[in-house]
Structure formats: C-alpha cells, structure tokens
C-alpha cells in the first residue's frame, strides 16, 4: 500500500488535495476542453459577432461637464454691517444657506421644478428661437410619431411659457421628459472631490449641442432660483426702502418749490405783515424735516444694497462645457475582442461545471 493511500485511510474525511492531484485535475480539464474546442470556438465567434453588432448599432453619446463653486454666506464678514444696519431697523437676513448645502443642492438641481424650467428656456437652433423641450423633441424625432395622433400633433412648448397655463397633456409629456433626463445614466450631479466644495454636473446625450445647452441652462436656472430664494429678504428691504426714498424725495421737492413760491409772494413785503411770511417758514421746516429723513433713508438703502450685493452671485461657474465634448462610442475591435472572450470564457465555465455535476450525480 502506498504512502498516499495510507494517509487517505488514516484521514478519510480530509478535504485537502495535493499539488500533484491538482495538476492532474487541470490536465484532465484541459484535455476535456480540447474535445469541446468546436463548441468553445463557435461560442467565441457568436460573442464576437454580438460585440460587432453592438458597436455598429450603439449610438454615439456626448458628455457635457460643468463645475461650479457655491458661495456661502459669511456671517463673520457681515456682523459689523448687520449691527450697523440694525440700528436703522433694517433686517439684512440671516445665514439661511442650510437648505442649499451639499446634498440638498444636488437634489435641488435634479428636482422637477428646475429641470422643467430649464426645458422651457429659449435657445437658438438654425436661426430659430425655440425651447429646450422642443429641441429635445427634435433630436428624438418625436414629432414623426406624434403626427399620427391628433391629441399630440399640435402640442408645443414655447420658450418662457407660463407653466400654470399648461394642459394636463403637456404636464404629462414634461413629466416623461423629466424622468428620462434625470436618469442616472444621463444626469449625474456630484462633488468633484471629497472634502472639496466644488460641484460637478454631467449631462449625457446623443446630441452634442443638447448636452451642452441643457448642462449650462440647468446651472443658470439653479443659480437664479438660489439667488431669488436666499436673497428674498434683502431684495424686499431694498424695494421698500427705494419706494420710501422716492416718496420722501417727491415731498422734499414739493416743499422746496413751495418755499421758493412763498418767497416770491413776500418779496418787498411790508415787515409789519408777518402772517404772509409764516407760510414760507412752515415750508422751510418741511424742507429741513424731509431732508433729514431722506438722508437717513438713503443711508439705509445703500446698506441694504450692500447686503444684497453680498449675497450675489451665489454660484460661481469654474469650468463650462466646450466643443468638442467627450464622445463615447465603443470601438469595433474592442467590442469584438470583449464579446468573443466573454462568450468563450462563460462557455468554458459552463462546460466545466456541467462535467463536474455529471460526475457528482453519477
């Protein structure tokens, strides 16, 4: 009895396999696969054919990439200004940036509100001003299929149209566009790097121009929405103060004209007739009072304008997409090699596992 058999008898439950046995097994597998070379070859040819067909019919896509930095509200730099403004009873607004921080801003950019606003932005294509939604319809050739449907035939998305005036059908179509465009394969919004407050927008489309336009317009819409939302209090203060300044200035001009008119009426007046001179003195008081009020209001208005300027621009574009965009088109050679190798590899695995299974159940 050999030493190997003795070891096996002494430890019959051992699952270990010697190097010599492993090599022998590999030789057996290789020999078995050689008998199946025709099947493996045909599978490789089939896989290579699929790879070639895929590379031919796979449409070229373009990727537009835009990066921007979010300008945060620096409370420390505005403490002195806020304190000074508060003495005049002005609310310059709080920090209020939490709603737009990090992941919130990324989700905001993929929201239906901003995507649909972006789709209704005007663009120029072949000399005509149309909306991005209409351009999306053109590049996907949707009109051709809509012409046979009376309800869709006359559907249009004019640029800058009031969203509230849309029909239910228009809403449904925009919803479909929104779903398609926000797919993870077509719209990716992420931080450029970890611990870096730079956000990257990636838009993938089969139309190079649409990818660039949609990417840029989405960034602009987000910026405008951000500015309008975050600076709402400051803009309201500016508008109110501007109205007050204009009102007081009108009153002051009227008072000044009144003083001049009163002085004309009392020119060379008998000094004993003081009653007529009192009208000019009263108007002079109005001039002084309105002048003091106007000076304070103008100061408040300028402070409010400083606060408003401090909050804009809130999104600083760093890199814009420029032509030619990054192109994604599978190489025919790579597709053939990858397809043939993948099919052959999985065929080999199938043959080996099929052979092992037959031996186990035999």
Secondary structure, DSSP 8 states (H G I E B T S, - for coil): --HHHHHHHHTTT-----HHHHHHHHHHHHHHHHHTHHHHHHHHHHHHHHHHHHHHHS--EEEEEEEEEE----HHHHHHHHHHHHTTT--------GGGSTHHHHHHHTSHHHHHHHHTSEEEETTEEEEHHHHHHHHTTHHHHHTT-HHHHT----TT--GGG--HHHHHHHHHHHHHHTSTTTEEEEESSTT--EEEEEEEESSHHHHHHHHHHHHHHHHHHHHHHHTHHHHHHHHHHHHHHHHHHHHHHHHHHHHHHHHHHTTT--TT-HHHHHHHHHHHHHHHHHHHHHHHHHHHHHHHHHHHHHT---EEEEE---SS-EEE---HHHHHHHHHHHHHHHHHHHHHHHHHHHHHH-
